[in-house]
Amino acid sequence: MYEFDWTSIPGAIPLLAKGMLVTLEVTLTAIAVGIVWGTLLAVARLGKNKVLAWLAAGYVNLFRSVPLVMVILWFYLIVPQALKAVFGEEIGDIRLTSALVAFALFEAAYYSEIARAGIQSVTRGQVSAGLALGLTPGQTMRLIVLPQAFRNMLPLLLTQAIILFQDTSLVYVIGLSDFFGTSYKVGDRDGRLVELLLFAGAVYFVICFSVSRVVKHLQARFSQ
């Protein structure tokens, strides 16, 4: 019968904390860039410029149709070559840079769909009122539509952030030491793989469950 031994975990906390910082860096960067880029894609898809709408739709459909792990590998192979072509040498930690680019561009496709639904949830009367006040279409979108749209889609944005946080564990395919990858390496090194993976799973559960409770609270508040 397997005997659990948790004594290796306290000594591994500094390494696990570094891994969690990498996980959070990838997550927060992808959220920030993904929301901004995704919103621009959503506006382009809903705009009157057919070329921009077609290009934005193609971008979203491409990334939503390809497995995330494949996108991570793509950018791990592409980013180093691109940096060499621009700067003549590799810049910083190429694994981290590749992961940041891959997750940001990939998540933008999903945030774009959330943003598009949020924008469409704002009634046409709001747009007409803005135009009647003398605002340009761009000002109406920025000052009237988007603030209301973001309020409506905040629970979905947070839900997608939870999924993103969980998906960061896939960076193990390029050897990046995030929280999950560090847990696996420490457990394998100390011969306590089961304990470290159970501990990592518990940490993921606590964080994701806590954020999900916030999401439920927001949904209940906005539905009133």
C-alpha positions as protocol buffer text, in pm:
chain_id: "A"
residue {
  index: 1
  type: MET
  ca { x: 0 y: 0 z: 0 }
}
residue {
  index: 2
  type: TYR
  ca { x: 133 y: 343 z: -95 }
}
residue {
  index: 3
  type: GLU
  ca { x: 250 y: 554 z: 199 }
}
residue {
  index: 4
  type: PHE
  ca { x: 209 y: 927 z: 158 }
}
residue {
  index: 5
  type: ASP
  ca { x: 495 y: 1151 z: 264 }
}
residue {
  index: 6
  type: TRP
  ca { x: 434 y: 1527 z: 247 }
}
residue {
  index: 7
  type: THR
  ca { x: 764 y: 1635 z: 402 }
}
residue {
  index: 8
  type: SER
  ca { x: 918 y: 1740 z: 69 }
}
residue {
  index: 9
  type: ILE
  ca { x: 653 y: 2007 z: 9 }
}
residue {
  index: 10
  type: PRO
  ca { x: 763 y: 2271 z: 268 }
}
residue {
  index: 11
  type: GLY
  ca { x: 1118 y: 2274 z: 131 }
}
residue {
  index: 12
  type: ALA
  ca { x: 985 y: 2308 z: -225 }
}
residue {
  index: 13
  type: ILE
  ca { x: 770 y: 2614 z: -152 }
}
residue {
  index: 14
  type: PRO
  ca { x: 1027 y: 2868 z: -287 }
}
residue {
  index: 15
  type: LEU
  ca { x: 1052 y: 2680 z: -618 }
}
residue {
  index: 16
  type: LEU
  ca { x: 675 y: 2636 z: -636 }
}
residue {
  index: 17
  type: ALA
  ca { x: 628 y: 3008 z: -569 }
}
residue {
  index: 18
  type: LYS
  ca { x: 856 y: 3091 z: -864 }
}
residue {
  index: 19
  type: GLY
  ca { x: 653 y: 2855 z: -1077 }
}
residue {
  index: 20
  type: MET
  ca { x: 329 y: 3023 z: -967 }
}
residue {
  index: 21
  type: LEU
  ca { x: 473 y: 3363 z: -1061 }
}
residue {
  index: 22
  type: VAL
  ca { x: 535 y: 3231 z: -1414 }
}
residue {
  index: 23
  type: THR
  ca { x: 180 y: 3094 z: -1428 }
}
residue {
  index: 24
  type: LEU
  ca { x: 35 y: 3427 z: -1313 }
}
residue {
  index: 25
  type: GLU
  ca { x: 255 y: 3624 z: -1555 }
}
residue {
  index: 26
  type: VAL
  ca { x: 130 y: 3420 z: -1849 }
}
residue {
  index: 27
  type: THR
  ca { x: -230 y: 3437 z: -1725 }
}
residue {
  index: 28
  type: LEU
  ca { x: -241 y: 3811 z: -1656 }
}
residue {
  index: 29
  type: THR
  ca { x: -57 y: 3903 z: -1976 }
}
residue {
  index: 30
  type: ALA
  ca { x: -292 y: 3689 z: -2183 }
}
residue {
  index: 31
  type: ILE
  ca { x: -594 y: 3843 z: -2009 }
}
residue {
  index: 32
  type: ALA
  ca { x: -478 y: 4203 z: -2064 }
}
residue {
  index: 33
  type: VAL
  ca { x: -365 y: 4160 z: -2425 }
}
residue {
  index: 34
  type: GLY
  ca { x: -646 y: 3919 z: -2506 }
}
residue {
  index: 35
  type: ILE
  ca { x: -921 y: 4155 z: -2388 }
}
residue {
  index: 36
  type: VAL
  ca { x: -776 y: 4457 z: -2571 }
}
residue {
  index: 37
  type: TRP
  ca { x: -700 y: 4273 z: -2896 }
}
residue {
  index: 38
  type: GLY
  ca { x: -1019 y: 4069 z: -2870 }
}
residue {
  index: 39
  type: THR
  ca { x: -1230 y: 4383 z: -2830 }
}
residue {
  index: 40
  type: LEU
  ca { x: -1070 y: 4537 z: -3138 }
}
residue {
  index: 41
  type: LEU
  ca { x: -1144 y: 4217 z: -3331 }
}
residue {
  index: 42
  type: ALA
  ca { x: -1505 y: 4223 z: -3212 }
}
residue {
  index: 43
  type: VAL
  ca { x: -1549 y: 4586 z: -3319 }
}
residue {
  index: 44
  type: ALA
  ca { x: -1395 y: 4504 z: -3658 }
}
residue {
  index: 45
  type: ARG
  ca { x: -1632 y: 4209 z: -3706 }
}
residue {
  index: 46
  type: LEU
  ca { x: -1934 y: 4426 z: -3626 }
}
residue {
  index: 47
  type: GLY
  ca { x: -1814 y: 4722 z: -3833 }
}
residue {
  index: 48
  type: LYS
  ca { x: -1913 y: 4819 z: -4184 }
}
residue {
  index: 49
  type: ASN
  ca { x: -1571 y: 4755 z: -4338 }
}
residue {
  index: 50
  type: LYS
  ca { x: -1619 y: 4416 z: -4503 }
}
residue {
  index: 51
  type: VAL
  ca { x: -1247 y: 4349 z: -4546 }
}
residue {
  index: 52
  type: LEU
  ca { x: -1169 y: 4410 z: -4178 }
}
residue {
  index: 53
  type: ALA
  ca { x: -1472 y: 4207 z: -4076 }
}
residue {
  index: 54
  type: TRP
  ca { x: -1359 y: 3917 z: -4294 }
}
residue {
  index: 55
  type: LEU
  ca { x: -1001 y: 3929 z: -4163 }
}
residue {
  index: 56
  type: ALA
  ca { x: -1118 y: 3945 z: -3801 }
}
residue {
  index: 57
  type: ALA
  ca { x: -1357 y: 3654 z: -3852 }
}
residue {
  index: 58
  type: GLY
  ca { x: -1079 y: 3452 z: -4016 }
}
residue {
  index: 59
  type: TYR
  ca { x: -846 y: 3519 z: -3722 }
}
residue {
  index: 60
  type: VAL
  ca { x: -1106 y: 3415 z: -3465 }
}
residue {
  index: 61
  type: ASN
  ca { x: -1211 y: 3102 z: -3653 }
}
residue {
  index: 62
  type: LEU
  ca { x: -849 y: 2997 z: -3706 }
}
residue {
  index: 63
  type: PHE
  ca { x: -748 y: 3013 z: -3341 }
}
residue {
  index: 64
  type: ARG
  ca { x: -1077 y: 2865 z: -3217 }
}
residue {
  index: 65
  type: SER
  ca { x: -1030 y: 2568 z: -3451 }
}
residue {
  index: 66
  type: VAL
  ca { x: -674 y: 2476 z: -3348 }
}
residue {
  index: 67
  type: PRO
  ca { x: -572 y: 2302 z: -3020 }
}
residue {
  index: 68
  type: LEU
  ca { x: -396 y: 2535 z: -2777 }
}
residue {
  index: 69
  type: VAL
  ca { x: -102 y: 2299 z: -2735 }
}
residue {
  index: 70
  type: MET
  ca { x: -39 y: 2318 z: -3109 }
}
residue {
  index: 71
  type: VAL
  ca { x: -47 y: 2699 z: -3098 }
}
residue {
  index: 72
  type: ILE
  ca { x: 208 y: 2696 z: -2814 }
}
residue {
  index: 73
  type: LEU
  ca { x: 440 y: 2478 z: -3021 }
}
residue {
  index: 74
  type: TRP
  ca { x: 389 y: 2695 z: -3329 }
}
residue {
  index: 75
  type: PHE
  ca { x: 498 y: 3009 z: -3150 }
}
residue {
  index: 76
  type: TYR
  ca { x: 783 y: 2832 z: -2974 }
}
residue {
  index: 77
  type: LEU
  ca { x: 922 y: 2758 z: -3321 }
}
residue {
  index: 78
  type: ILE
  ca { x: 826 y: 3094 z: -3479 }
}
residue {
  index: 79
  type: VAL
  ca { x: 908 y: 3353 z: -3210 }
}
residue {
  index: 80
  type: PRO
  ca { x: 1282 y: 3277 z: -3183 }
}
residue {
  index: 81
  type: GLN
  ca { x: 1322 y: 3311 z: -3559 }
}
residue {
  index: 82
  type: ALA
  ca { x: 1122 y: 3636 z: -3563 }
}
residue {
  index: 83
  type: LEU
  ca { x: 1329 y: 3786 z: -3281 }
}
residue {
  index: 84
  type: LYS
  ca { x: 1651 y: 3691 z: -3456 }
}
residue {
  index: 85
  type: ALA
  ca { x: 1530 y: 3850 z: -3778 }
}
residue {
  index: 86
  type: VAL
  ca { x: 1437 y: 4176 z: -3600 }
}
residue {
  index: 87
  type: PHE
  ca { x: 1704 y: 4209 z: -3332 }
}
residue {
  index: 88
  type: GLY
  ca { x: 1977 y: 3981 z: -3463 }
}
residue {
  index: 89
  type: GLU
  ca { x: 1966 y: 3768 z: -3149 }
}
residue {
  index: 90
  type: GLU
  ca { x: 1727 y: 3600 z: -2909 }
}
residue {
  index: 91
  type: ILE
  ca { x: 1575 y: 3824 z: -2640 }
}
residue {
  index: 92
  type: GLY
  ca { x: 1536 y: 3703 z: -2281 }
}
residue {
  index: 93
  type: ASP
  ca { x: 1377 y: 3370 z: -2190 }
}
residue {
  index: 94
  type: ILE
  ca { x: 1253 y: 3246 z: -2524 }
}
residue {
  index: 95
  type: ARG
  ca { x: 1023 y: 2988 z: -2364 }
}
residue {
  index: 96
  type: LEU
  ca { x: 844 y: 3252 z: -2158 }
}
residue {
  index: 97
  type: THR
  ca { x: 828 y: 3496 z: -2449 }
}
residue {
  index: 98
  type: SER
  ca { x: 682 y: 3230 z: -2678 }
}
residue {
  index: 99
  type: ALA
  ca { x: 423 y: 3131 z: -2417 }
}
residue {
  index: 100
  type: LEU
  ca { x: 319 y: 3494 z: -2360 }
}
residue {
  index: 101
  type: VAL
  ca { x: 270 y: 3554 z: -2732 }
}
residue {
  index: 102
  type: ALA
  ca { x: 90 y: 3225 z: -2791 }
}
residue {
  index: 103
  type: PHE
  ca { x: -155 y: 3262 z: -2502 }
}
residue {
  index: 104
  type: ALA
  ca { x: -225 y: 3631 z: -2569 }
}
residue {
  index: 105
  type: LEU
  ca { x: -308 y: 3578 z: -2937 }
}
residue {
  index: 106
  type: PHE
  ca { x: -498 y: 3255 z: -2873 }
}
residue {
  index: 107
  type: GLU
  ca { x: -711 y: 3396 z: -2592 }
}
residue {
  index: 108
  type: ALA
  ca { x: -790 y: 3706 z: -2797 }
}
residue {
  index: 109
  type: ALA
  ca { x: -1002 y: 3489 z: -3025 }
}
residue {
  index: 110
  type: TYR
  ca { x: -1216 y: 3375 z: -2731 }
}
residue {
  index: 111
  type: TYR
  ca { x: -1235 y: 3719 z: -2572 }
}
residue {
  index: 112
  type: SER
  ca { x: -1340 y: 3852 z: -2912 }
}
residue {
  index: 113
  type: GLU
  ca { x: -1650 y: 3632 z: -2910 }
}
residue {
  index: 114
  type: ILE
  ca { x: -1731 y: 3741 z: -2555 }
}
residue {
  index: 115
  type: ALA
  ca { x: -1684 y: 4106 z: -2649 }
}
residue {
  index: 116
  type: ARG
  ca { x: -1897 y: 4066 z: -2962 }
}
residue {
  index: 117
  type: ALA
  ca { x: -2181 y: 3920 z: -2757 }
}
residue {
  index: 118
  type: GLY
  ca { x: -2141 y: 4198 z: -2501 }
}
residue {
  index: 119
  type: ILE
  ca { x: -2155 y: 4470 z: -2765 }
}
residue {
  index: 120
  type: GLN
  ca { x: -2461 y: 4314 z: -2928 }
}
residue {
  index: 121
  type: SER
  ca { x: -2632 y: 4302 z: -2587 }
}
residue {
  index: 122
  type: VAL
  ca { x: -2642 y: 4683 z: -2581 }
}
residue {
  index: 123
  type: THR
  ca { x: -2968 y: 4802 z: -2736 }
}
residue {
  index: 124
  type: ARG
  ca { x: -2967 y: 4996 z: -3061 }
}
residue {
  index: 125
  type: GLY
  ca { x: -3148 y: 5275 z: -2878 }
}
residue {
  index: 126
  type: GLN
  ca { x: -2829 y: 5351 z: -2687 }
}
residue {
  index: 127
  type: VAL
  ca { x: -2637 y: 5387 z: -3012 }
}
residue {
  index: 128
  type: SER
  ca { x: -2908 y: 5606 z: -3164 }
}
residue {
  index: 129
  type: ALA
  ca { x: -2909 y: 5827 z: -2855 }
}
residue {
  index: 130
  type: GLY
  ca { x: -2533 y: 5875 z: -2877 }
}
residue {
  index: 131
  type: LEU
  ca { x: -2550 y: 5968 z: -3243 }
}
residue {
  index: 132
  type: ALA
  ca { x: -2840 y: 6205 z: -3174 }
}
residue {
  index: 133
  type: LEU
  ca { x: -2624 y: 6385 z: -2919 }
}
residue {
  index: 134
  type: GLY
  ca { x: -2369 y: 6455 z: -3191 }
}
residue {
  index: 135
  type: LEU
  ca { x: -2119 y: 6183 z: -3106 }
}
residue {
  index: 136
  type: THR
  ca { x: -1933 y: 6010 z: -3386 }
}
residue {
  index: 137
  type: PRO
  ca { x: -1978 y: 5632 z: -3429 }
}
residue {
  index: 138
  type: GLY
  ca { x: -1634 y: 5581 z: -3274 }
}
residue {
  index: 139
  type: GLN
  ca { x: -1715 y: 5801 z: -2974 }
}
residue {
  index: 140
  type: THR
  ca { x: -2050 y: 5627 z: -2932 }
}
residue {
  index: 141
  type: MET
  ca { x: -1878 y: 5290 z: -2926 }
}
residue {
  index: 142
  type: ARG
  ca { x: -1608 y: 5405 z: -2682 }
}
residue {
  index: 143
  type: LEU
  ca { x: -1816 y: 5614 z: -2444 }
}
residue {
  index: 144
  type: ILE
  ca { x: -2159 y: 5449 z: -2449 }
}
residue {
  index: 145
  type: VAL
  ca { x: -2153 y: 5096 z: -2591 }
}
residue {
  index: 146
  type: LEU
  ca { x: -1828 y: 4949 z: -2457 }
}
residue {
  index: 147
  type: PRO
  ca { x: -1877 y: 5053 z: -2089 }
}
residue {
  index: 148
  type: GLN
  ca { x: -2218 y: 4885 z: -2085 }
}
residue {
  index: 149
  type: ALA
  ca { x: -2090 y: 4585 z: -2281 }
}
residue {
  index: 150
  type: PHE
  ca { x: -1802 y: 4524 z: -2038 }
}
residue {
  index: 151
  type: ARG
  ca { x: -2041 y: 4539 z: -1745 }
}
residue {
  index: 152
  type: ASN
  ca { x: -2261 y: 4276 z: -1910 }
}
residue {
  index: 153
  type: MET
  ca { x: -1974 y: 4046 z: -2003 }
}
residue {
  index: 154
  type: LEU
  ca { x: -1766 y: 4073 z: -1683 }
}
residue {
  index: 155
  type: PRO
  ca { x: -1879 y: 3731 z: -1549 }
}
residue {
  index: 156
  type: LEU
  ca { x: -1788 y: 3568 z: -1882 }
}
residue {
  index: 157
  type: LEU
  ca { x: -1450 y: 3743 z: -1885 }
}
residue {
  index: 158
  type: LEU
  ca { x: -1373 y: 3604 z: -1540 }
}
residue {
  index: 159
  type: THR
  ca { x: -1493 y: 3257 z: -1638 }
}
residue {
  index: 160
  type: GLN
  ca { x: -1260 y: 3262 z: -1938 }
}
residue {
  index: 161
  type: ALA
  ca { x: -979 y: 3379 z: -1707 }
}
residue {
  index: 162
  type: ILE
  ca { x: -1033 y: 3067 z: -1492 }
}
residue {
  index: 163
  type: ILE
  ca { x: -1007 y: 2845 z: -1799 }
}
residue {
  index: 164
  type: LEU
  ca { x: -696 y: 3033 z: -1908 }
}
residue {
  index: 165
  type: PHE
  ca { x: -534 y: 2990 z: -1566 }
}
residue {
  index: 166
  type: GLN
  ca { x: -591 y: 2614 z: -1588 }
}
residue {
  index: 167
  type: ASP
  ca { x: -467 y: 2596 z: -1948 }
}
residue {
  index: 168
  type: THR
  ca { x: -131 y: 2752 z: -1860 }
}
residue {
  index: 169
  type: SER
  ca { x: -22 y: 2407 z: -1742 }
}
residue {
  index: 170
  type: LEU
  ca { x: 17 y: 2318 z: -2111 }
}
residue {
  index: 171
  type: VAL
  ca { x: 342 y: 2517 z: -2127 }
}
residue {
  index: 172
  type: TYR
  ca { x: 513 y: 2198 z: -2010 }
}
residue {
  index: 173
  type: VAL
  ca { x: 535 y: 2101 z: -2380 }
}
residue {
  index: 174
  type: ILE
  ca { x: 804 y: 2369 z: -2430 }
}
residue {
  index: 175
  type: GLY
  ca { x: 979 y: 2304 z: -2100 }
}
residue {
  index: 176
  type: LEU
  ca { x: 867 y: 2623 z: -1925 }
}
residue {
  index: 177
  type: SER
  ca { x: 865 y: 2584 z: -1546 }
}
residue {
  index: 178
  type: ASP
  ca { x: 523 y: 2710 z: -1447 }
}
residue {
  index: 179
  type: PHE
  ca { x: 352 y: 2599 z: -1126 }
}
residue {
  index: 180
  type: PHE
  ca { x: 242 y: 2262 z: -1261 }
}
residue {
  index: 181
  type: GLY
  ca { x: 573 y: 2197 z: -1437 }
}
residue {
  index: 182
  type: THR
  ca { x: 771 y: 2286 z: -1124 }
}
residue {
  index: 183
  type: SER
  ca { x: 550 y: 2061 z: -912 }
}
residue {
  index: 184
  type: TYR
  ca { x: 610 y: 1772 z: -1149 }
}
residue {
  index: 185
  type: LYS
  ca { x: 986 y: 1827 z: -1156 }
}
residue {
  index: 186
  type: VAL
  ca { x: 1016 y: 1853 z: -778 }
}
residue {
  index: 187
  type: GLY
  ca { x: 800 y: 1547 z: -726 }
}
residue {
  index: 188
  type: ASP
  ca { x: 1002 y: 1348 z: -978 }
}
residue {
  index: 189
  type: ARG
  ca { x: 1329 y: 1464 z: -819 }
}
residue {
  index: 190
  type: ASP
  ca { x: 1222 y: 1372 z: -464 }
}
residue {
  index: 191
  type: GLY
  ca { x: 1039 y: 1054 z: -556 }
}
residue {
  index: 192
  type: ARG
  ca { x: 714 y: 1208 z: -431 }
}
residue {
  index: 193
  type: LEU
  ca { x: 535 y: 1274 z: -757 }
}
residue {
  index: 194
  type: VAL
  ca { x: 191 y: 1174 z: -626 }
}
residue {
  index: 195
  type: GLU
  ca { x: 213 y: 1410 z: -330 }
}
residue {
  index: 196
  type: LEU
  ca { x: 334 y: 1707 z: -534 }
}
residue {
  index: 197
  type: LEU
  ca { x: 69 y: 1660 z: -803 }
}
residue {
  index: 198
  type: LEU
  ca { x: -204 y: 1630 z: -541 }
}
residue {
  index: 199
  type: PHE
  ca { x: -74 y: 1947 z: -376 }
}
residue {
  index: 200
  type: ALA
  ca { x: -66 y: 2127 z: -712 }
}
residue {
  index: 201
  type: GLY
  ca { x: -421 y: 2011 z: -785 }
}
residue {
  index: 202
  type: ALA
  ca { x: -538 y: 2142 z: -447 }
}
residue {
  index: 203
  type: VAL
  ca { x: -382 y: 2483 z: -514 }
}
residue {
  index: 204
  type: TYR
  ca { x: -546 y: 2503 z: -859 }
}
residue {
  index: 205
  type: PHE
  ca { x: -878 y: 2404 z: -705 }
}
residue {
  index: 206
  type: VAL
  ca { x: -865 y: 2667 z: -428 }
}
residue {
  index: 207
  type: ILE
  ca { x: -777 y: 2948 z: -670 }
}
residue {
  index: 208
  type: CYS
  ca { x: -1028 y: 2850 z: -939 }
}
residue {
  index: 209
  type: PHE
  ca { x: -1307 y: 2778 z: -691 }
}
residue {
  index: 210
  type: SER
  ca { x: -1253 y: 3115 z: -522 }
}
residue {
  index: 211
  type: VAL
  ca { x: -1273 y: 3303 z: -851 }
}
residue {
  index: 212
  type: SER
  ca { x: -1578 y: 3100 z: -956 }
}
residue {
  index: 213
  type: ARG
  ca { x: -1755 y: 3214 z: -640 }
}
residue {
  index: 214
  type: VAL
  ca { x: -1680 y: 3574 z: -737 }
}
residue {
  index: 215
  type: VAL
  ca { x: -1826 y: 3503 z: -1081 }
}
residue {
  index: 216
  type: LYS
  ca { x: -2147 y: 3363 z: -930 }
}
residue {
  index: 217
  type: HIS
  ca { x: -2176 y: 3666 z: -705 }
}
residue {
  index: 218
  type: LEU
  ca { x: -2140 y: 3901 z: -1000 }
}
residue {
  index: 219
  type: GLN
  ca { x: -2392 y: 3706 z: -1206 }
}
residue {
  index: 220
  type: ALA
  ca { x: -2644 y: 3724 z: -922 }
}
residue {
  index: 221
  type: ARG
  ca { x: -2579 y: 4096 z: -878 }
}
residue {
  index: 222
  type: PHE
  ca { x: -2611 y: 4181 z: -1248 }
}
residue {
  index: 223
  type: SER
  ca { x: -2927 y: 3973 z: -1288 }
}
residue {
  index: 224
  type: GLN
  ca { x: -3112 y: 4184 z: -1033 }
}
